[in-house]
Amino acid sequence: MIKNNSKLASKELTSWKILLLLPLIFNPTQALAEKADREQPINIESDSAHMDDKTSTAVFEGNVVLTQGTLLIKADTLTVLQENDVFKQGIAIGDLAYFRQKREGYEDYIEGEAKRIEFDAITDQLRMTDTAKLWREGDQVQGKFIHYDAATETFTVRSDGGNAESGDGSNGRVKAIIQPKKRVEP
């Protein structure tokens, strides 16, 4: 019993360390997506599509590619849900679904991949599950689950609990790589 509690405390401590480091990796005020992208048309290509007007749902399958401004999403399957004719949620699924988007006010991009990527446009929540990884300019964070809340500008990264090999080489642990920053000489 004590052993389990110390494992839990160790996992919580590791999670807190990662949460403290994440602003250094992905500065939330800088990592926000290109605002102009929201004003661009959404273009989707796939091998097939099924649209249901009653539920305002569209499912695209087979080599799906979505672009909207600087946003790029690639997946095996993409489900798009609308509410009152406005984009509400997108769910990308694949062996590894991928996204890439330019950061607001900068010339670099934030990229990520996971077996499932969900974006809620109404609440600005991004959830990545199963072999989740985010990276930017060499900095990287990975785990079983990554959640980004744009409203509070916070990241949460979780492992699979450390119970077993996760299959992604992470051994069930959250990992972060932080590249040294170049110093500006006076």
N, C-alpha and C positions, 0 to 999 in steps of 0.2 A: 504494500500500500504506500509506504513512504517512498519507495523507488518510483512508483508511478507519479506521485506528486512532484518529485524532484524533476522527472522528465517533463511534466507539464510546465513547471516553473521555468525550466531551461528553454522550452519551446516558446513560451510567452516572452521571455527575455530576448531570445533571438528575434522574434517578431517585432518587438519594440525597437531593437537595434536597427533592423531593416527599415522600419517606418521612419526612424530618425535620419537614416542615410538617404532615403528616397528623394527628399527635396534637393539634395545635392546631385543626384543622378538625373532626375527629371524635374527641374524647377517648374512647379505647376503654373506659375504666371507666364513662363516662357513656353510651356509645352501645350498650351491651348492651340487648338486647330485653327487653321486659316479661316477667319470669319467670313471672308468673301466666298468660300466654298458653299456656304448655305444658300447663297443666291444663285448658284449655278444649277443647270439641269442635271438630273441623275440619269446616267446612261448605263444600261445593263445589257450584257451579251451573255448568252448561254446556249446549250444544246437544245433545251426544251423549257417551257414555262407553263404554269397552270395558274390562272387568275380566278378568284372567287369574289364577285362584286358584293354578295351578301355579307361576307365576313371581312371585306376590304383587305384580303390577303392575296399575295402573289408568291409562288414558289418557283424559283429558277433552279434548274439542275444541269449539271455537266459543264465543267470548265467555265464557271461563272466568273465574269469580270465586271465589277461596278466601278465607275468613275464619276466623280463630282468635283470639278475644279482640281485641286491637288490631291484629293482623296482617291486612293486605289484600294479595292478589296478584291481578293481572289479566293474562290472557294469551290468546293464540289457542289454544295447546295446553299442557296441564299433565300431566306424567307423574309418578305417585306410586309409589314403590317401598317395600315393607315388608320387614322381616326379623323373623321370629318374632313376627308380628302387631304389630310396633312400627314407626312411621314411620321410614324410613331416609333417603330422599332424595326431593327434589322438583326437577323440571326444568320451568321455565316458558319457553315460546318464543312470540315474537310479533313483529309489526312493531316494536313496542317493548313488551316485557313490563314490568310495573310492580309495585313493592312499596312498602308503607308500614307502619311499625310504631312504636309509642310506645316511647320510651326508658325504661328502668328508673329509677324515682325522679324523673322529670322530666315536665313537661307538654308537651314538644315531641316531634316525630316525626322519624325518619330516613326518607328516601324514596330510591328509586332506580329506574332503568330501563335496560334493555339488550335486545338482541335475544334473548339467552339468559341466564337466571338459574338457577343451580344451588345448592341448599342441601343439605348433608349434615348431618342431625340428629345422627348418631352422633359425628362429629368436630367439629361446629360450624364448618364451613367454608362460606363463601359465595363463589361465583365468578360474575362477570358478564362476558359477552363480547360484543363487537361493539356499538359505540356505547354503552358503559357510562358511567353517570353516577350519582353519589351526591350528595345535598344535605341540608342541615339549616340552618334559619334563615338562609338567604342564603349560607352557605358551601357550596362545591361543588367536586367533583373529577370529572374525566372523562378517559377514555382508551379504548383498544381493549379492555383487560382490567383488571378490578378483582378482587382477591382479599382477603377478610377472614378471618383466623384468630382466632376468639374465644378459643381456648385460649392463644395467645401474645399476643393483643390487638394484632395488627399488620395493617396494610394494605399491599398491593402494587398499584401502578398502573403499567400499561405502555402504551406507544403502539404503533402498528402498525409501528414501525421507522423512521418518517420517510421511507419510500421514495416515497410517493405520497399524493395527496389521499384521505382516508379516507371521504369522502362525508358526514361528520357536521360538517364545518366546522372540524375540529381540525387539519387539515394534518398528520396523523400525529404529533401531539405530545400529551403529557400536559398537562392544564390544571387549575389550581386557582384558585378565587376565595375569598379570605378577607376577610370583612367586618370593619371595625374594631369593636372591642368598646367598649361604653359604659363610661366610667370612673365609678366611684363616688366622689362628692365627700365629703370628711370632714365 
